[in-house]
């Protein structure tokens, strides 16, 4: 019997194939892939070659409108139903159809003969089946707005087409076979961020606001649920496109204007990287004095206002962290998978010891001695809620640096839910129990967990507790203060700086900041946090308003890596002047608010700065973009 073969691309396995017509049946046969990666599924798991070599698509006389309306997702779930006439028509045109694109295995569409042929023909057949038209780039090929079929599979060809000023291996979209972060990995990341000395002190401080314990828990729950929602918003575009924060910033700020956003976030991360390293080095110095008392003589030598023991402890932590960071994101994932649970073990053990010493009757969920009126209590709850949002302000920008490695959006949301609402509330309850119990056990309330551990008359307990909180500090340094500057510096000079070099540069700059001098000046810290922190909020508002309200979640990934004047995100010489203007104006509003409340005290002290900055950035950006008739 005569058999006709037509070249095409497998709609089931997304790989080169041919369709053979034989006796009113279309048989889909898969060719041997040229690369091992092509034999892997979208989840990176190896397919059974015997089961993957052949499948049949029988004739199904289902109305095309029903297919287009109710079964679009089934096209990519190995349940692709087409009538014989429709399938034959599409195959003869050598057309490979995805939801929003015509492509060839995710590679650059301008190099695919099938795509070029399809572009020259009418789009009516495509629209008849799918109800939408493919999107083409300036090179004549199709371009995806759904990177689950685009960027993760096309990184090799994207590297050939991308501009060297915008692309390197670490800034490129993450392929699906490298997306190894499960829901537990995201959960462990949040544990590493929250379970630190700073996180402990912050959680305990919420119970010092003068409101009752149940009011604090309500405010804390509402605030962390808001953070959970905001994190899902900012994590979705980076997961979809597999790109880090500085690349995502190109969507709203332009391919070159994103450097401004990267610099703002990078400066904050570098300074706090040095500060957290210095805090961890204090625990190292405590251990040295405990086991090597003669090391106290090193305190007589000083350089740049830091004694010899401090330098040894600081450099030890600096080198140890750098060794882990230079191993790459996979090693970082494994490390933070250990950090968060390790701190939980010590915190539960510490809570059990406090309860055994103080008893249940001495515990209280209200640590402060203030007495507030009804209005003041309501204001205190709002203040506590906004404090929770402000605590996560930095990661609200660059959470995409981690979500790009998530295996699925559902895994990301599950990890966020366990790591934010559930984990934060449990950790806060443990914190207040330990802190309130310390007043009964030691005679005064101690807010520092390392100091509580040091009061225990047991060397083994002191060592375990100190090492645990050293690891915890390293965990938050990785999550909040290292990964972002590394990507931000790589974005500034992608041709010469990759993720590892960016991390090395960030580490060196963190030493040059001399964080021990910085920490000894509370006023300097207040000014720094107020000014730079108030700029992060407008940047978040601009980026989210652009992606969800202006771009409608449609971002052509390849356009993020081109400097062509006709590029989608080239705007005005690589800068989106509207985005920069909205950022500057909203930044002035938020910075002015912080200065009036925190420093000048012209307004009552409050924590509305982040909310005002984010809302102002979003509103101004949307209004100015629509006035300029830009999309």
C-alpha positions as CSV (number, residue, x, y, z in Angstrom):
1,X,0.0,0.0,0.0
2,X,1.3,3.4,-0.9
3,X,2.5,5.5,2.0
4,X,3.1,9.2,2.0
5,X,5.5,10.9,4.4
6,X,5.5,14.6,5.3
7,X,8.2,16.3,7.3
8,X,7.1,18.1,10.4
9,X,7.6,18.3,14.1
10,X,6.1,16.0,16.7
11,X,3.3,17.8,18.5
12,X,3.4,15.1,21.2
13,X,7.1,14.9,22.0
14,X,8.2,18.3,20.5
15,X,11.0,16.7,18.5
16,X,11.7,16.2,14.7
17,X,9.4,13.5,13.2
18,X,7.5,12.6,10.1
19,X,3.8,11.7,9.6
20,X,3.0,8.7,7.5
21,X,-0.4,8.4,5.8
22,X,-1.6,4.9,5.5
23,X,-5.2,3.7,5.0
24,X,-7.0,6.8,6.5
25,X,-4.7,6.7,9.5
26,X,-2.0,9.2,10.4
27,X,0.8,7.5,12.2
28,X,3.3,9.7,14.1
29,X,6.8,8.3,14.0
30,X,9.6,9.9,16.0
31,X,13.1,10.1,14.5
32,X,16.1,9.4,16.7
33,X,17.0,12.8,18.3
34,X,20.4,14.3,17.4
35,X,21.0,15.2,21.0
36,X,20.5,13.3,24.3
37,X,18.5,16.2,25.6
38,X,15.9,15.8,22.9
39,X,15.1,12.3,24.3
40,X,14.1,13.8,27.6
41,X,10.7,15.0,28.5
42,X,9.8,18.5,29.6
43,X,10.4,17.4,33.2
44,X,13.9,16.2,32.4
45,X,13.1,12.5,32.9
46,X,14.2,10.0,30.2
47,X,11.4,8.6,28.1
48,X,11.1,4.9,27.3
49,X,12.3,4.8,23.7
50,X,10.1,1.8,22.9
51,X,7.0,3.6,24.1
52,X,8.0,6.9,22.6
53,X,8.8,5.8,19.0
54,X,5.3,5.4,17.8
55,X,1.8,6.7,18.5
56,X,-1.2,7.0,16.4
57,X,-3.6,9.9,15.9
58,X,-6.9,8.5,14.7
59,X,-9.5,10.5,12.9
60,X,-11.7,12.4,15.2
61,X,-14.6,14.5,13.8
62,X,-14.8,17.0,16.6
63,X,-15.8,20.6,15.7
64,X,-12.8,22.9,15.5
65,X,-14.5,25.5,17.7
66,X,-14.9,22.9,20.5
67,X,-11.2,22.0,20.2
68,X,-10.1,25.6,20.3
69,X,-12.3,26.5,23.2
70,X,-12.2,23.5,25.5
71,X,-9.1,21.4,24.7
72,X,-6.1,23.7,24.1
73,X,-4.1,22.3,27.0
74,X,-4.6,18.7,25.7
75,X,-2.5,19.5,22.7
76,X,0.5,19.3,24.9
77,X,-0.7,16.4,27.1
78,X,-0.2,13.7,24.4
79,X,-4.0,13.9,23.6
80,X,-3.9,15.8,20.3
81,X,-7.1,15.2,18.4
82,X,-7.5,16.5,14.8
83,X,-9.6,15.4,12.0
84,X,-7.8,13.8,9.1
85,X,-8.4,16.7,6.8
86,X,-7.2,19.3,9.2
87,X,-4.1,17.3,10.2
88,X,-3.2,16.6,6.6
89,X,-3.6,20.3,5.7
90,X,-1.3,21.4,8.5
91,X,1.3,18.7,7.8
92,X,1.5,19.5,4.1
93,X,2.3,23.1,5.1
94,X,5.1,21.8,7.4
95,X,3.6,23.8,10.2
96,X,4.4,23.2,13.8
97,X,1.9,24.8,16.0
98,X,2.2,25.7,19.7
99,X,-0.2,28.0,21.6
100,X,1.2,31.3,20.6
101,X,4.0,30.3,18.2
102,X,5.3,28.4,15.3
103,X,8.7,27.0,16.0
104,X,11.1,24.1,15.7
105,X,12.1,22.5,19.0
106,X,12.3,25.9,20.7
107,X,15.1,27.0,18.5
108,X,15.3,30.3,16.7
109,X,12.4,30.3,14.3
110,X,14.1,32.2,11.5
111,X,16.3,29.1,10.9
112,X,13.4,26.7,10.6
113,X,12.3,26.1,6.9
114,X,8.9,25.0,8.1
115,X,8.3,28.3,9.9
116,X,9.5,30.4,7.0
117,X,7.1,28.5,4.8
118,X,4.3,28.8,7.2
119,X,4.9,32.5,7.5
120,X,4.6,33.0,3.8
121,X,1.2,31.2,3.8
122,X,-2.1,32.4,5.2
123,X,-2.7,32.2,8.9
124,X,-6.3,31.3,8.4
125,X,-5.8,27.6,9.0
126,X,-4.0,28.3,12.2
127,X,-6.6,30.7,13.5
128,X,-9.4,28.3,12.4
129,X,-8.0,25.6,14.8
130,X,-6.6,27.7,17.6
131,X,-8.5,31.0,17.4
132,X,-5.3,33.1,17.4
133,X,-2.5,34.2,15.2
134,X,1.2,33.4,15.7
135,X,3.5,36.2,16.7
136,X,6.5,36.9,14.5
137,X,9.7,38.7,15.3
138,X,11.6,41.2,13.2
139,X,13.7,38.5,11.7
140,X,10.8,36.9,10.1
141,X,10.5,33.9,12.4
142,X,7.9,33.2,15.0
143,X,8.5,34.2,18.6
144,X,7.0,32.8,21.7
145,X,5.3,34.5,24.5
146,X,5.1,31.1,26.3
147,X,8.6,30.3,27.3
148,X,7.6,26.9,28.6
149,X,8.0,26.0,24.9
150,X,10.5,28.6,24.0
151,X,13.4,29.8,26.1
152,X,14.1,26.7,28.2
153,X,14.7,24.6,25.1
154,X,16.3,27.1,22.9
155,X,19.2,28.4,25.0
156,X,21.9,27.2,22.5
157,X,20.5,29.0,19.5
158,X,19.5,32.0,21.7
159,X,23.1,32.4,22.6
160,X,24.1,32.6,18.9
161,X,21.4,35.2,18.2
162,X,21.7,37.3,21.4
163,X,23.7,40.4,21.8
164,X,26.9,39.9,23.9
165,X,26.1,43.0,26.0
166,X,22.9,41.3,27.2
167,X,23.6,37.6,27.4
168,X,25.7,35.0,29.0
169,X,25.2,31.5,30.3
170,X,23.8,32.6,33.7
171,X,21.5,35.2,32.3
172,X,20.1,32.9,29.7
173,X,16.7,31.2,30.3
174,X,17.0,28.0,32.4
175,X,16.3,24.8,30.4
176,X,13.7,22.4,31.9
177,X,16.3,19.7,32.5
178,X,18.1,22.2,34.9
179,X,15.0,23.1,36.8
180,X,15.6,21.0,39.9
181,X,14.0,23.1,42.7
182,X,11.0,21.3,44.2
183,X,8.5,22.7,46.6
184,X,10.7,21.5,49.4
185,X,13.6,23.5,48.0
186,X,11.6,26.7,47.9
187,X,10.3,25.9,51.5
188,X,13.9,25.4,52.7
189,X,15.0,28.6,51.0
190,X,12.4,30.5,53.1
191,X,13.4,28.7,56.2
192,X,17.0,29.8,55.6
193,X,15.8,33.4,55.1
194,X,13.6,33.5,58.2
195,X,15.6,31.3,60.6
196,X,18.4,33.8,61.3
197,X,19.4,36.0,64.2
198,X,17.8,39.0,62.4
199,X,14.6,37.0,61.7
200,X,14.5,35.9,65.4
201,X,14.8,39.5,66.6
202,X,12.3,40.7,64.1
203,X,9.7,38.1,65.0
204,X,10.1,38.8,68.7
205,X,9.9,42.6,68.2
206,X,6.4,42.2,66.8
207,X,5.2,41.1,70.3
208,X,6.8,44.3,71.8
209,X,4.4,46.7,70.0
210,X,2.0,46.8,73.0
211,X,-0.8,44.9,71.4
212,X,-2.0,41.5,72.7
213,X,-0.7,38.2,71.5
214,X,-3.8,37.3,69.5
215,X,-3.7,40.7,67.8
216,X,-0.1,40.2,66.9
217,X,-0.9,36.7,65.5
218,X,-3.8,38.1,63.4
219,X,-1.6,41.0,62.0
220,X,1.2,38.6,61.4
221,X,-1.0,36.2,59.5
222,X,-2.6,38.8,57.4
223,X,0.8,40.4,56.6
224,X,2.5,37.1,55.7
225,X,-0.4,36.1,53.5
226,X,0.0,39.4,51.6
227,X,3.7,38.6,51.2
228,X,2.8,35.2,49.9
229,X,0.5,36.7,47.3
230,X,3.2,39.3,46.3
231,X,5.9,36.6,46.0
232,X,3.7,34.5,43.7
233,X,3.2,37.6,41.5
234,X,6.9,38.3,41.2
235,X,7.9,34.7,40.9
236,X,5.6,33.8,38.0
237,X,7.3,35.7,35.1
238,X,10.7,34.5,36.1
239,X,9.4,30.9,36.3
240,X,7.6,31.2,32.9
241,X,10.6,32.6,31.1
242,X,13.4,31.0,33.2
243,X,15.1,34.4,33.7
244,X,16.6,36.2,36.7
245,X,15.5,39.5,38.1
246,X,17.8,41.8,36.1
247,X,16.7,40.3,32.8
248,X,13.0,40.6,33.9
249,X,13.6,44.2,34.7
250,X,14.4,44.8,31.0
251,X,10.7,44.3,30.3
252,X,9.7,47.6,32.0
253,X,13.0,49.5,32.1
254,X,14.5,48.6,28.7
255,X,17.4,46.4,27.9
256,X,19.9,49.0,29.1
257,X,17.7,50.7,31.7
258,X,17.5,47.4,33.6
259,X,21.1,48.1,34.7
260,X,19.7,50.9,36.9
261,X,17.3,48.5,38.6
262,X,20.1,46.0,39.0
263,X,22.5,48.5,40.6
264,X,19.9,49.6,43.1
265,X,19.2,46.0,44.2
266,X,22.9,45.0,44.0
267,X,24.1,47.9,46.3
268,X,21.6,46.9,49.0
269,X,22.6,43.2,48.7
270,X,26.4,43.9,48.9
271,X,26.1,46.1,52.0
272,X,23.9,43.6,53.8
273,X,26.1,40.7,52.7
274,X,29.0,42.4,54.6
275,X,26.9,43.1,57.6
276,X,25.5,39.6,57.9
277,X,29.0,38.1,57.4
278,X,30.3,40.4,60.3
279,X,27.4,39.2,62.5
280,X,28.3,35.5,61.8
281,X,32.0,36.2,62.5
282,X,31.1,37.3,66.0
283,X,29.9,33.7,66.7
284,X,33.1,32.4,65.3
285,X,35.1,34.7,67.6
286,X,33.0,33.4,70.6
287,X,33.9,29.8,69.7
288,X,37.6,30.7,69.4
289,X,37.7,32.3,72.8
290,X,35.8,29.3,74.3
291,X,38.3,26.7,73.0
292,X,41.5,28.8,72.5
293,X,41.6,31.3,75.4
294,X,45.0,32.6,74.2
295,X,43.3,34.0,71.1
296,X,42.2,36.9,73.3
297,X,45.7,38.4,72.8
298,X,44.8,39.1,69.2
299,X,42.4,41.8,70.3
300,X,45.4,44.0,71.1
301,X,46.1,44.4,67.3
302,X,43.8,46.5,65.3
303,X,43.4,47.5,61.6
304,X,40.7,49.6,60.1
305,X,38.9,49.7,63.5
306,X,38.7,45.9,63.7
307,X,41.0,43.8,66.0
308,X,43.0,40.8,64.9
309,X,40.5,38.3,66.3
310,X,37.7,40.0,64.4
311,X,39.7,39.9,61.2
312,X,40.5,36.2,61.5
313,X,36.8,35.4,62.3
314,X,35.5,37.7,59.5
315,X,37.9,36.3,56.8
316,X,37.1,32.7,57.9
317,X,33.4,33.3,57.3
318,X,34.1,35.2,54.1
319,X,36.2,32.4,52.6
320,X,33.9,29.7,53.8
321,X,30.8,31.4,52.3
322,X,32.7,32.1,49.1
323,X,33.7,28.5,48.7
324,X,30.0,27.4,48.9
325,X,28.8,30.2,46.6
326,X,31.4,29.4,43.9
327,X,30.1,25.9,43.6
328,X,27.0,27.2,41.7
329,X,23.2,27.3,42.3
330,X,22.8,23.6,42.6
331,X,25.3,23.5,45.6
332,X,23.5,26.5,47.0
333,X,20.2,24.6,46.8
334,X,21.6,21.6,48.6
335,X,23.1,23.9,51.3
336,X,19.9,25.8,52.0
337,X,18.0,22.5,52.0
338,X,20.1,21.7,55.1
339,X,20.2,25.2,56.7
340,X,16.5,25.8,57.5
341,X,15.7,22.4,59.0
342,X,18.9,22.5,61.1
343,X,17.8,25.7,62.8
344,X,14.4,24.3,63.4
345,X,15.9,21.4,65.3
346,X,17.9,23.7,67.5
347,X,15.0,26.1,68.0
348,X,12.6,23.3,69.1
349,X,15.3,21.9,71.4
350,X,15.8,25.4,72.9
351,X,12.1,25.9,73.3
352,X,11.8,22.5,75.1
353,X,14.7,23.5,77.5
354,X,13.1,26.9,78.2
355,X,9.8,25.3,79.0
356,X,11.4,22.7,81.2
357,X,13.1,25.5,83.2
358,X,10.4,28.1,83.3
359,X,7.2,26.1,83.2
360,X,4.1,26.8,81.2
361,X,2.6,29.2,83.7
362,X,5.3,31.8,83.2
363,X,4.8,32.2,79.4
364,X,3.1,35.1,77.8
365,X,2.4,36.1,74.2
366,X,2.7,39.8,75.1
367,X,6.3,40.9,75.7
368,X,5.8,44.6,75.9
369,X,4.5,46.5,78.9
370,X,2.6,49.2,77.0
371,X,-1.1,49.9,77.5
372,X,-2.8,51.1,74.3
373,X,-6.2,52.4,73.6
374,X,-8.6,50.8,71.1
375,X,-7.5,53.1,68.2
376,X,-3.8,52.6,69.1
377,X,-4.3,48.9,69.1
378,X,-5.8,49.0,65.7
379,X,-3.0,51.2,64.4
380,X,-0.5,48.8,66.1
381,X,-2.0,45.8,64.2
382,X,-1.7,47.7,60.9
383,X,1.9,48.7,61.8
384,X,2.8,45.0,62.5
385,X,1.2,43.9,59.2
386,X,3.2,46.4,57.2
387,X,6.4,45.5,59.1
388,X,6.1,42.0,57.9
389,X,5.7,43.1,54.3
390,X,8.7,45.5,54.7
391,X,10.9,42.7,56.1
392,X,10.6,40.8,52.8
393,X,11.0,43.9,50.6
394,X,14.4,42.9,49.1
395,X,13.3,39.4,48.1
396,X,10.0,40.8,46.7
397,X,12.3,42.0,43.9
398,X,14.6,39.1,43.2
399,X,12.6,36.1,44.2
400,X,12.7,35.3,40.5
401,X,16.3,34.4,40.8
402,X,15.1,31.3,42.6
403,X,11.7,30.7,41.0
404,X,13.3,30.3,37.6
405,X,14.7,27.0,38.8
406,X,11.3,25.6,40.0
407,X,10.0,22.5,38.4
408,X,6.5,23.9,38.1
409,X,4.4,26.9,39.1
410,X,2.5,24.6,41.5
411,X,5.8,23.6,43.2
412,X,6.7,27.2,43.6
413,X,3.3,28.1,45.2
414,X,3.4,25.1,47.5
415,X,7.0,26.0,48.6
416,X,6.0,29.6,49.1
417,X,2.9,28.6,51.2
418,X,4.9,26.3,53.4
419,X,7.8,28.7,53.7
420,X,6.0,31.9,54.3
421,X,2.6,31.7,56.1
422,X,3.1,28.3,57.8
423,X,6.8,28.6,58.5
424,X,6.8,32.2,59.6
425,X,3.9,31.8,62.0
426,X,5.4,28.7,63.6
427,X,8.8,30.4,63.9
428,X,7.2,33.5,65.5
429,X,5.4,31.4,68.1
430,X,8.6,29.5,69.0
431,X,10.5,32.8,69.2
432,X,8.0,34.5,71.6
433,X,8.0,31.4,73.8
434,X,11.8,31.3,74.0
435,X,12.0,35.1,74.5
436,X,9.4,35.3,77.2
437,X,10.8,32.2,79.0
438,X,14.3,33.7,79.0
439,X,13.0,36.4,81.4
440,X,12.0,33.8,83.9
441,X,15.1,31.6,83.5
442,X,17.8,34.3,83.3
443,X,16.1,37.2,85.1
444,X,15.9,39.4,82.0
445,X,14.4,39.1,78.6
446,X,17.1,38.2,75.9
447,X,16.3,38.9,72.3
448,X,19.5,37.3,70.9
449,X,19.3,33.5,70.5
450,X,23.1,33.2,70.4
451,X,23.2,35.0,73.8
452,X,20.6,32.6,75.2
453,X,22.6,29.6,74.0
454,X,25.8,31.1,75.5
455,X,24.0,31.3,78.9
456,X,23.6,27.5,78.9
457,X,26.3,26.0,81.1
458,X,27.2,23.3,78.6
459,X,30.0,23.5,76.1
460,X,28.4,21.1,73.7
461,X,25.1,23.0,73.7
462,X,27.0,26.3,73.1
463,X,29.0,24.8,70.2
464,X,25.9,23.3,68.6
465,X,23.8,26.4,69.0
466,X,26.6,28.7,67.8
467,X,27.3,26.6,64.7
468,X,23.7,26.3,63.9
469,X,23.1,30.1,63.9
470,X,26.3,30.6,61.9
471,X,24.8,28.3,59.3
472,X,21.5,30.2,59.6
473,X,23.3,33.5,58.9
474,X,25.0,32.0,55.9
475,X,21.6,30.8,54.7
476,X,20.1,34.3,54.7
477,X,23.2,35.7,53.2
478,X,22.8,33.3,50.3
479,X,19.1,33.9,49.8
480,X,18.9,37.7,50.4
481,X,22.4,39.1,49.9
482,X,24.5,37.0,47.6
483,X,22.5,35.6,44.7
484,X,21.0,39.0,43.7
485,X,24.3,41.0,43.6
486,X,25.9,38.1,41.6
487,X,23.2,38.3,38.9
488,X,23.1,42.1,39.0
489,X,26.8,42.4,38.4
490,X,26.6,39.8,35.7
491,X,23.9,41.8,34.0
492,X,26.1,45.0,34.0
493,X,29.0,43.2,32.2
494,X,27.6,39.9,30.8
495,X,30.4,39.5,28.3
496,X,33.1,39.5,31.1
497,X,31.2,38.6,34.3
498,X,29.2,35.5,35.0
499,X,27.4,34.4,38.1
500,X,30.5,33.1,39.9
501,X,32.7,36.2,39.0
502,X,29.8,38.4,40.0
503,X,29.6,36.7,43.3
504,X,33.4,37.1,43.8
505,X,33.2,40.8,43.0
506,X,30.2,41.2,45.4
507,X,32.2,39.5,48.1
508,X,35.2,41.7,47.7
509,X,33.1,44.8,47.7
510,X,31.4,43.6,50.8
511,X,34.8,43.7,52.6
512,X,35.6,47.1,51.2
513,X,32.4,48.5,52.7
514,X,33.9,47.8,56.2
515,X,30.6,46.6,57.7
516,X,31.9,46.7,61.3
517,X,32.2,50.5,60.9
518,X,28.8,50.7,59.3
519,X,27.2,48.6,62.0
520,X,28.6,50.9,64.7
521,X,26.8,53.8,63.3
522,X,23.0,53.3,63.8
523,X,22.2,56.6,62.1
524,X,24.1,55.5,59.0
525,X,22.1,52.2,59.0
526,X,18.8,54.1,59.4
527,X,19.6,56.4,56.5
528,X,20.7,53.5,54.3
529,X,17.7,51.4,55.0
530,X,15.3,54.3,54.6
531,X,16.6,55.6,51.3
532,X,17.5,52.5,49.4
533,X,14.6,50.4,50.9
534,X,12.1,53.0,49.9
535,X,13.4,52.8,46.3
536,X,12.9,49.0,46.1
537,X,9.2,49.4,46.6
538,X,8.5,51.6,43.6
539,X,10.6,49.3,41.5
540,X,8.4,46.4,42.5
541,X,5.3,48.4,41.7
542,X,6.6,49.4,38.2
543,X,7.6,45.8,37.3
544,X,4.4,44.2,38.4
545,X,2.2,46.8,36.8
546,X,4.1,46.5,33.6
547,X,3.9,42.7,33.4
548,X,0.3,42.2,34.5
549,X,-1.5,45.4,33.4
550,X,0.5,46.7,30.4
551,X,2.1,43.5,28.8
552,X,-0.8,41.3,29.9
553,X,1.8,38.6,30.8
554,X,2.8,38.4,27.1
555,X,6.6,38.7,26.9
556,X,8.6,37.5,23.9
557,X,11.7,36.0,25.5
558,X,14.1,36.4,22.7
559,X,13.5,40.1,22.6
560,X,15.1,40.5,26.0
561,X,18.5,39.7,24.5
562,X,18.6,41.9,21.4
563,X,19.9,45.4,21.0
564,X,18.2,45.8,17.6
565,X,16.5,49.2,17.3
566,X,13.3,47.4,16.3
567,X,13.5,45.2,19.4
568,X,10.4,45.0,21.6
569,X,12.3,46.3,24.7
570,X,14.8,48.7,23.0
571,X,12.4,51.6,23.7
572,X,14.5,54.8,23.6
573,X,18.1,53.7,22.9
574,X,17.7,50.8,25.3
575,X,16.0,52.9,28.0
576,X,12.3,53.1,28.7
577,X,12.1,56.7,29.7
578,X,8.6,56.3,30.9
579,X,9.6,53.5,33.3
580,X,12.7,55.5,34.6
581,X,10.5,58.6,35.1
582,X,7.9,56.7,37.0
583,X,10.6,55.1,39.1
584,X,12.2,58.4,39.9
585,X,8.9,60.2,40.8
586,X,7.6,57.4,42.9
587,X,11.0,57.0,44.5
588,X,11.0,60.7,45.5
589,X,7.6,60.2,47.1
590,X,8.6,57.1,49.1
591,X,12.0,58.5,50.1
592,X,10.5,61.8,51.2
593,X,7.9,59.9,53.3
594,X,10.7,57.9,55.0
595,X,12.8,60.9,55.7
596,X,9.8,62.8,57.2
597,X,8.9,59.9,59.4
598,X,12.2,58.2,60.4
599,X,14.7,61.1,60.4
600,X,13.0,64.5,60.4
601,X,10.0,63.3,62.5
602,X,7.8,65.7,60.7
603,X,5.1,63.0,60.4
604,X,4.1,60.4,63.0
605,X,6.4,57.3,62.9
606,X,4.8,54.6,60.8
607,X,5.7,51.8,58.3
608,X,3.7,52.9,55.3
609,X,6.7,53.7,53.2
610,X,6.8,50.4,51.3
611,X,3.1,50.4,50.6
612,X,3.1,54.1,49.4
613,X,6.2,53.5,47.2
614,X,4.8,50.4,45.5
615,X,1.4,51.8,44.9
616,X,2.8,55.1,43.6
617,X,5.2,53.3,41.3
618,X,2.4,51.1,39.8
619,X,-0.1,54.0,39.4
620,X,2.4,56.4,37.9
621,X,3.8,53.8,35.5
622,X,0.4,52.7,34.2
623,X,-0.8,56.3,33.8
624,X,2.3,57.5,32.0
625,X,2.5,54.4,29.7
626,X,-1.1,54.8,28.6
627,X,-0.6,58.6,28.1
628,X,2.4,57.8,26.0
629,X,0.4,55.1,24.2
630,X,3.0,52.5,24.8
631,X,2.5,48.8,25.4
